[in-house]
């Protein structure tokens, strides 16, 4: 089969399309003929040698999500049949014509959803659902602040928040992305850097603050997050594109009785990933079918243009997901 291979750590030029061995499904595993995958910032970091794949996954083939058709099943598989359309998360290797996954990790693709669009669902939506519902326990009527609202996870988080009945605020450094977010239902758009959003949050909420903050940026945003947070508010950190360290004022954390959590999906155990996938599937199945939840796809490029796709994501030119198709 063909696959995208990272020749050595570096820029997009180190990505090659090569022939590699086609994997075989073992017990309780299915092999999926991949129709499409979507890029994530973790792919950029792995390409640069800064985010290795977890044990058991290809070290040199990127890709954290897929959509395709089951074309082989190992011993003991009961949930799927050859020909079923599925999507899901993997620890790596999705930028290939086939990937092998545990049968419990896969989700059905709704009949109304094209496979290229389905490829943009797993990483963004499972991450956002796990962070907002499982970790933050966001409730209807609460204010949630989403940093990086125009990203793949950001656009998914906006939709999930709206489905929960929450009131939404979002930040971005790009005015055009915020305009798109508002068109997609964002209530309060904030164009601001690390420290400029807390005042805007206070004005929008009449001084109440954000009950929840979904931080896809990291770095020095933590200071503003604490300032913008309501009493007993919850911060969940998912991304670190602005850096992994900052100064923390623990007095504010204590005074507001705030909760600060970090989360990631890639390094979790099989059991934890299955749990997160099933929780999302139970929540989102009918919503995806009816279109209340929909993947936001910025561009679909052929796998041969994987270098251009990496350049697009690295330059932050996308609203939503960048998809690669076979």
GIVEN-V578794 format. One record per backbone hydrogen bond with DSSP energy under -1.0 kcal/mol. NH is the residue of the N-H (numbers start at 1). CO is the residue of the C=O. Records with the same first field share a line. If there is no record, write none. Layout:
NH->CO + CO
//
This chain:
3->18
4->95
5->16
6->60
7->14
10->47
14->11
15->12
16->5
18->3
20->1
28->75
29->26
30->101
31->72
32->99
33->69
34->97
35->67
36->67
37->324
39->322
43->40
44->40
45->41
46->42
47->43
48->44
49->46
50->45
57->54
66->88
67->36
68->86
69->33
70->84
71->31
72->31
74->29
77->74
83->70
84->81
86->68
87->107
88->66
90->64
93->61
94->63
95->62
96->94
97->2
99->32
101->30
103->28
105->102
107->87
109->85
113->110
118->114
119->115
120->117
121->118
125->121
126->122
127->123
128->124
129->125
130->126
131->127
132->128
133->129
134->129
135->130
136->131
138->132
141->165
142->139
144->167
145->212
146->169
147->214
149->171
151->148
155->151
156->152
157->153
158->154
159->155
160->156
161->157
162->158
163->159
164->160
166->161
167->142
169->144
170->188
171->146
172->190
178->174
179->175
180->176
181->177
182->178
183->179
184->180
185->182
186->181
188->168
190->170
201->197
202->198
203->199
204->200
205->201
206->203
207->202
208->205
210->228
211->143
212->143
213->234
214->145
215->236
219->243
221->218
222->219
225->221
226->222
227->223
228->224
230->210
232->256
233->230
234->211
235->259
236->213
237->261
238->215
239->215
242->217
243->240
250->248
253->249
254->250
255->251
256->252
257->254
258->253
259->233
261->235
263->237
268->265
273->269
274->270
275->271
276->272
277->273
278->274
279->275
280->276
281->277
282->278
283->279
284->280
285->281
288->284
289->285
290->286
292->287
293->287
298->321
299->321
301->323
303->325
305->302
306->303
309->305
310->306
311->307
312->308
313->309
314->310
315->311
316->313
317->312
320->150
321->296
323->299
324->37
325->301
326->35
//
